[in-house]
């Protein structure tokens, strides 16, 4: 499992992963659905619903065509990281279009839904925020939505298929709706993951706001770095979340009859979550931009304060320097060579320095207004 791949940070950026986004062992989640008799080289999972009830799981892939001949049966097939040869089996078995087979294998596809005469083809991404680094991890999923079968293609183990199965098992009363029930559980899990990710980003942005006005100068670089990391994650999340509106709109179109009336409220709820996640992402992106601009403004104000302090001290030092330079001339002047002249020069230097210090501090050039006693 150490060689499993996922896409982190950007769509298609590859790093090693041996667990799901929830930290579960990808080999053990929903173990009962794993099929050990499959013509594919990749891992396969199967489930059969008959008359609205779970009838069988983990059965051989070759039996799917037999089950689909039954009017009251609905089948789920899941393939993990298949290659072209694995999907060629599906193409021959289900009559899938070559273009969608290619899209199911190619990485970094845009979230979308394509309509074909007999079925739909869906591409979507699960997402999760790494709070330690502020980077967004994504996991690509493709799905073939047939009248009585749902075929999911996972490019990696980031998407926790066990959680999807748990959602199906938590709502057995909806299983009578067939593929609409399976698709709803899948999309609901993905969109809820988007919503949780946006919420995590919102928490991180709040922490960034707290650090923004921190008096510790060492945090300046941290705030700037974290801001760029979060903005990058928000831009990526927007690319993942925004197209889901189009996906849900197509699925719930009543003229296409992909979803029956009883399931429509459930899909409307998922669509509402998608809209909220999209709007939240947009507002957070603007907020991070504002934080960056505010941070630069604060840095400029701090630089102005430092400049005023340096200028004030330079002015205070310049007056005694002028006086010592004047009395250092090799020409006769009043009290030249007398002790009184030294006393007068010293008094002038100390008096002018104290006067300038008082004037600059009164005008908050030497100390901020909040520091005045």
C-alpha positions in Angstrom: 0.0 0.0 0.0 3.0 2.3 0.4 2.9 2.8 -3.4 -0.6 4.1 -3.6 -0.9 7.6 -5.2 -3.1 10.6 -4.6 -3.2 14.1 -6.0 -2.2 16.8 -3.5 -2.0 20.6 -3.6 -3.1 20.8 -7.3 -5.3 18.7 -9.5 -3.0 15.9 -10.5 0.0 16.6 -8.3 1.2 13.2 -7.1 2.4 12.2 -3.7 2.3 8.8 -1.9 -0.7 7.9 0.3 -1.5 4.7 2.1 -4.6 5.9 3.9 -7.8 7.6 3.1 -8.5 11.3 3.9 -10.1 10.1 7.1 -6.9 8.2 8.1 -8.5 4.7 7.5 -6.6 1.8 6.0 -7.7 1.7 2.4 -7.5 -2.0 2.2 -9.8 -2.6 5.2 -12.7 -0.1 4.6 -15.9 -1.8 3.4 -13.9 -5.1 3.2 -17.1 -7.0 2.5 -17.5 -5.3 -0.8 -14.1 -6.3 -2.2 -14.4 -8.7 -5.1 -11.7 -11.4 -5.4 -12.9 -12.7 -8.7 -12.4 -10.0 -11.3 -10.9 -9.9 -14.8 -9.3 -6.5 -13.9 -5.8 -6.2 -12.5 -7.0 -3.4 -10.1 -9.0 -3.8 -7.0 -12.8 -4.1 -7.6 -15.8 -3.8 -5.2 -19.3 -4.9 -6.0 -22.8 -4.6 -4.4 -26.2 -5.8 -5.5 -29.5 -4.4 -4.4 -32.7 -6.3 -5.2 -36.2 -5.0 -4.5 -34.7 -2.1 -2.6 -32.7 -4.3 -0.3 -29.0 -5.2 -0.1 -28.9 -8.7 -1.5 -25.2 -9.5 -2.1 -21.7 -7.9 -2.1 -18.2 -8.8 -3.1 -19.5 -11.1 -5.9 -17.7 -11.8 -9.1 -17.6 -9.0 -11.7 -18.6 -11.5 -14.4 -22.0 -11.9 -12.7 -22.9 -8.2 -13.1 -24.4 -8.7 -16.6 -26.6 -11.5 -15.3 -27.9 -9.4 -12.4 -28.7 -6.5 -14.8 -31.0 -8.6 -16.7 -33.3 -8.7 -13.7 -35.7 -5.8 -13.6 -35.6 -5.3 -9.8 -31.8 -5.2 -9.5 -29.3 -2.4 -9.0 -25.6 -2.9 -9.1 -22.6 -0.9 -7.9 -19.1 -1.6 -9.3 -16.0 0.3 -8.0 -12.6 0.1 -9.5 -9.5 1.6 -7.9 -6.9 3.1 -10.2 -7.7 1.0 -13.3 -5.7 1.2 -16.5 -6.9 1.1 -20.1 -7.1 -2.7 -20.2 -9.2 -2.8 -17.1 -11.7 -0.2 -18.5 -11.8 -2.0 -21.9 -13.6 -4.8 -20.0 -16.2 -2.2 -18.9 -16.5 -0.8 -22.4 -17.3 -4.1 -23.9 -19.6 -5.2 -21.1 -21.7 -2.0 -20.8 -21.2 -0.4 -24.2 -19.5 2.7 -22.9 -18.2 5.4 -25.3 -14.4 5.5 -26.0 -14.2 9.2 -25.1 -15.5 8.6 -21.6 -13.2 5.7 -21.1 -10.4 8.0 -22.0 -11.6 10.6 -19.5 -11.9 8.0 -16.8 -8.2 7.2 -17.1 -6.7 10.6 -17.8 -5.9 12.7 -14.7 -6.7 16.3 -13.9 -10.1 16.3 -15.6 -12.3 19.2 -14.8 -15.4 18.4 -12.7 -18.2 17.9 -15.1 -21.1 15.7 -16.2 -21.5 14.5 -19.8 -24.8 13.2 -21.3 -24.8 10.1 -23.5 -27.9 8.4 -25.1 -28.1 5.7 -22.5 -26.3 7.1 -19.4 -24.3 9.9 -17.8 -20.6 10.3 -17.2 -19.5 12.2 -14.1 -16.1 13.6 -12.9 -15.7 15.0 -9.4 -13.2 15.5 -6.7 -13.2 14.8 -3.0 -11.1 17.3 -1.0 -9.5 17.7 2.4 -7.4 20.4 4.0 -4.0 19.6 5.6 -4.2 22.0 8.5 -0.5 21.6 9.3 0.6 22.9 5.9 -2.5 24.7 4.7 -2.4 22.6 1.4 -5.5 21.2 -0.2 -5.5 17.5 -1.0 -7.8 16.2 -3.7 -8.9 12.8 -4.9 -10.4 12.4 -8.4 -13.4 10.2 -9.1 -15.2 9.2 -12.3 -18.6 7.6 -12.5 -20.7 6.0 -15.1 -24.4 6.4 -14.3 -26.4 3.8 -16.0 -30.2 3.1 -15.6 -29.6 0.2 -13.2 -25.9 0.4 -12.4 -23.4 2.9 -10.9 -19.8 2.4 -11.8 -17.2 4.4 -9.9 -13.6 4.8 -10.9 -11.3 6.1 -8.1 -7.8 7.3 -9.2 -6.5 6.8 -5.6 -7.5 6.0 -2.0 -8.1 9.6 -0.9 -11.8 9.2 -1.3 -12.9 7.0 1.6 -15.2 4.5 -0.2 -16.0 3.0 3.2 -17.7 6.3 4.3 -19.8 6.2 1.1 -20.9 2.6 1.8 -21.8 3.7 5.4 -24.1 6.4 4.0 -25.9 3.9 1.9 -26.3 1.5 4.9 -27.5 4.4 7.0 -30.5 5.0 4.7 -31.7 1.5 3.7 -35.3 2.9 3.2 -34.1 4.9 0.1 -32.5 1.9 -1.6 -35.7 1.2 -3.5 -34.8 4.2 -5.6 -32.0 2.3 -7.3 -29.2 4.2 -9.0 -30.7 7.5 -7.7 -30.1 6.3 -4.2 -26.5 5.2 -4.9 -25.6 8.4 -6.7 -27.1 10.6 -4.0 -25.0 8.9 -1.3 -21.9 9.4 -3.4 -22.5 13.1 -4.2 -23.7 13.9 -0.7 -20.4 12.5 0.7 -18.3 14.5 -1.8 -20.2 17.8 -1.2 -20.1 17.4 2.5 -16.4 16.9 2.2 -16.2 20.2 0.3 -18.2 21.9 3.0 -16.0 20.5 5.8 -12.9 21.7 3.9 -14.3 25.2 3.5 -15.1 25.2 7.3 -11.5 24.2 8.0 -10.2 26.9 5.8 -12.5 29.4 7.6 -11.0 28.4 10.9 -7.5 28.8 9.5 -8.3 32.2 8.1 -9.7 33.3 11.6 -6.4 32.2 13.1 -4.6 34.2 10.5 -6.6 37.3 11.4 -5.6 36.9 15.0 -1.9 36.7 14.0 -2.3 39.7 11.7 -2.2 42.3 14.5 0.3 40.4 16.7 3.0 42.6 18.1 5.6 39.9 17.4 7.5 41.0 14.3 8.7 37.4 13.8 5.2 36.5 12.8 5.2 38.8 9.8 6.8 36.2 7.5 4.5 33.5 8.9 1.4 35.5 8.2 2.5 36.3 4.7 3.5 32.7 3.9 0.3 31.3 5.4 -1.8 33.7 3.5 -0.4 32.6 0.2 -0.8 28.9 1.1 -4.5 29.4 2.1 -5.2 31.5 -1.0 -3.7 28.8 -3.2 -5.8 26.2 -1.5 -8.9 28.4 -1.9 -8.3 28.8 -5.6 -7.9 25.1 -6.0 -11.0 24.4 -3.9 -13.0 26.9 -6.1 -12.0 24.9 -9.2 -13.3 21.8 -7.5 -16.5 23.1 -5.9 -17.8 25.6 -8.5 -18.4 23.1 -11.4 -20.4 20.9 -9.0 -23.4 23.3 -9.4 -23.5 22.4 -13.1 -23.2 18.7 -12.2 -26.1 18.8 -9.7 -28.2 21.0 -12.0 -27.9 18.4 -14.8 -28.7 15.5 -12.5 -31.9 17.1 -11.0 -33.3 18.3 -14.3 -36.8 16.9 -14.3 -37.0 16.7 -18.1 -34.1 14.2 -18.2 -35.7 11.9 -15.6 -32.5 10.9 -13.9 -34.0 11.3 -10.5 -37.5 10.4 -9.4 -39.7 12.8 -7.5 -39.2 11.1 -4.1 -35.4 11.6 -4.3 -35.6 15.1 -5.6 -35.7 16.8 -2.1 -32.5 14.9 -1.2 -30.7 16.1 -4.3 -32.0 19.7 -3.7 -30.4 19.5 -0.2 -27.0 18.5 -1.8 -27.4 21.3 -4.3 -28.0 23.8 -1.5 -24.8 22.6 0.2 -22.9 23.1 -3.0 -24.1 26.6 -3.4 -23.2 27.4 0.2 -19.8 25.9 -0.2 -19.2 27.9 -3.4 -20.3 31.2 -1.9 -18.2 30.5 1.3 -15.2 29.7 -0.8 -15.6 33.0 -2.8 -15.9 35.1 0.4 -12.9 33.4 2.0 -10.8 34.0 -1.1 -11.7 37.7 -0.9 -11.0 37.8 2.8 -7.5 36.3 2.4 -6.8 38.9 -0.3 -7.9 41.6 2.2 -5.7 40.1 4.9 -2.7 40.2 2.6 -3.3 43.8 1.7 -3.9 44.7 5.3 -0.6 42.9 6.3 1.3 45.0 3.7 -0.4 48.2 5.0 0.6 47.3 8.6 4.1 46.7 7.5 4.2 50.1 5.8 2.8 51.8 8.9 5.5 50.1 11.0 8.1 51.3 8.6 6.8 54.8 8.9 7.0 54.7 12.7 10.6 53.4 12.5 11.5 56.1 10.1 10.0 58.8 12.4 12.0 57.4 15.3 15.3 57.3 13.4 14.7 60.8 12.1 13.9 62.2 15.5 17.0 60.7 17.1 19.1 61.9 14.2 17.7 65.5 14.7 18.4 65.3 18.5 22.0 64.2 17.8 22.5 66.8 15.0 22.0 69.8 17.3 24.9 68.9 19.7 27.0 68.0 16.6 26.4 71.4 15.2 27.3 73.2 18.4 30.5 71.2 19.0 31.4 71.9 15.3 30.8 75.6 15.8 32.8 75.8 19.0 35.5 73.7 17.4 36.4 76.5 14.9 39.9 78.0 15.2 38.7 81.6 15.3 38.1 83.8 18.3 34.5 84.0 19.6 33.0 85.3 22.9 34.4 83.4 25.9 36.9 81.7 23.6 39.4 79.7 25.8 37.4 80.3 29.0 35.7 77.7 31.2 32.4 79.6 30.9 32.3 79.0 27.2 32.4 75.2 27.8 29.6 75.5 30.3 27.5 77.5 27.9 28.0 75.1 25.1 27.1 72.1 27.3 24.0 73.8 28.5 22.9 74.6 25.0 23.5 71.1 23.8 21.6 69.4 26.7 18.8 71.9 26.6 18.3 71.7 22.9 18.4 67.8 23.0 15.9 67.7 25.9 13.7 70.2 24.1 13.7 68.2 20.8 13.0 65.0 22.7 10.0 66.5 24.4 8.7 68.0 21.2 9.1 64.7 19.3 7.6 62.6 22.0 4.7 65.0 22.4 3.9 64.5 18.7 4.3 60.7 19.0 7.4 60.5 16.8 9.5 58.7 19.4 6.8 56.6 21.0 3.4 55.4 19.7 0.4 57.2 21.2 -0.6 54.0 23.1 2.8 53.9 24.9 2.6 57.4 26.3 2.4 57.5 30.1 
